[in-house]
Structure formats: C-alpha cells, structure tokens
Amino acid sequence: ISTTASGSSSSSSSTSESTEATTNGNSEATTEAAAESTTEIKFDNYTVEGLQDLLFNTEDPNTAGKILEFAGFEYDAEQCIYYSQMEPLQRYFGFNYIYDMMAPIAGMYYDTKRIQFDYAGKDWMIQLWKGQYGITAGAEIGLYNKTDKIMQYDCASNDELITMSFDFYNQNEYVFSRGPEKHWWLTGFKVFHAGVPMAIDLDIVLEFPDVQMANAFEQGLKEVAKTSFLDPITYKRTAKTFKIHW
C-alpha cells in the first residue's frame, strides 16, 4: 500500500510539473508570438488611410506610438502630446473632403471649419479641426491651395507657410498648446484624453505674410462665421494677424 501511494504521489507530482511546464511554455509562446506580431507590422505597406485606421482603432499605446513616429509625428513628453512634423506622410497626398467623410470609420469624431479664399492666382483653404481622434483628443490647422477646379488640394509649400499657434481647452480647462511657428499643418493630440468637440475650445493665432492675403482670408472667415451657430467662431484682427476663438 505504501509503495502504491508513493508511486501515485510521484506520478501526480510528475503530472503537475508537466502541466506547469506546458502552461509556462504556452504562456511564453503566446507572449513571444504577441511580441513578434507587434514587431512584424510593416507600416510601409499601409496607405495613409490604412495607417489612420490602425492608429485610431488600437488600444495599445506602444503600437500607436510606433505608427505616429513612422507617419512623421513627434512626441512632446512635457505636454504628453503627439504633433506633426513638417514632412509627415500626409504632405505627399494633399487633402480631399473625402478624408473627413471617412473619419468616423477610423474612430475620429471631430468638428471642422473650412475657410476658403482666393489669393495670388490660387484657391486657398485654411481648415480647422477639433475633437476625438481614437485614444487622443486634439486639434489641427491645415493650409492648402490648388490651381484647378477640383476637390483635391495640395499642401502649402515651404515658401507658402504662415505663422500658426493654438491653445487647446477642454471643458474650460487648459490642456496644451502648439506654436507659434511657421507651418502648413499645425497639430496636437493629447494621449488618453477624451474630448467632445462641442466642449473643446481653441484660441488660434494666424499671421499672414502680407495684407492682401490677410484681406482675402478675412472675407472667407466672415462667410464661415455667418453660418456657425451651434459652435460659433469669432475673431479679432490687427493688421496681418488674426486671433480666432472657436
């Protein structure tokens, strides 16, 4: 009887060790597979829209950070925000209204204002955005132009940049700021921050290179202000500089 009990005990111990080894092995294999899966993502195989879908649908901050860095964004550790560099991927594709139409599919819910005007033989547009971008809340100022009567805009070139800045508020509380700097696409996205567009306020400053461009912009801004009832946009102008609240 003693021998049998001892044998059973040894068998049970062996089985337990085997099960533990198998469990640990499976756990390690799963962890390694997950790590490999993350590192195997080849971002250069994605379109801009595909990267946006991947970014705003992920809940993994490491994956989000890698996507943003690949797409031409940098991280401001002091303010905990990502922001666009001068040469992100988007600069090579311009802008089309379809991007805004498809935004909710990619987990982006924002309000936007398009200020259109004619200047120096081109159709110009300064577009403003604010809202929720996946796991971030943020805002954008974009500067675009075109010469053809089509929907597609080109991003402003380096010799067409204007000085931009904005302060971002959520529910009347200051969150972060960007600029002032010369740019064509000034952005800021606060990580792990929730923001309903109507609860977000932007204090924007735009400085134009000459009075003629400022005059043309003001005409477009007035038209937009006339139709902004639910989320009004107001401004004050001093020479070539506009202070806009939205």
Order of alpha helices (4+ residues) and beta strands (2+ residues): alpha-alpha-alpha-beta-beta-alpha-beta-beta-beta-beta-beta-beta-beta-beta-alpha-beta-beta
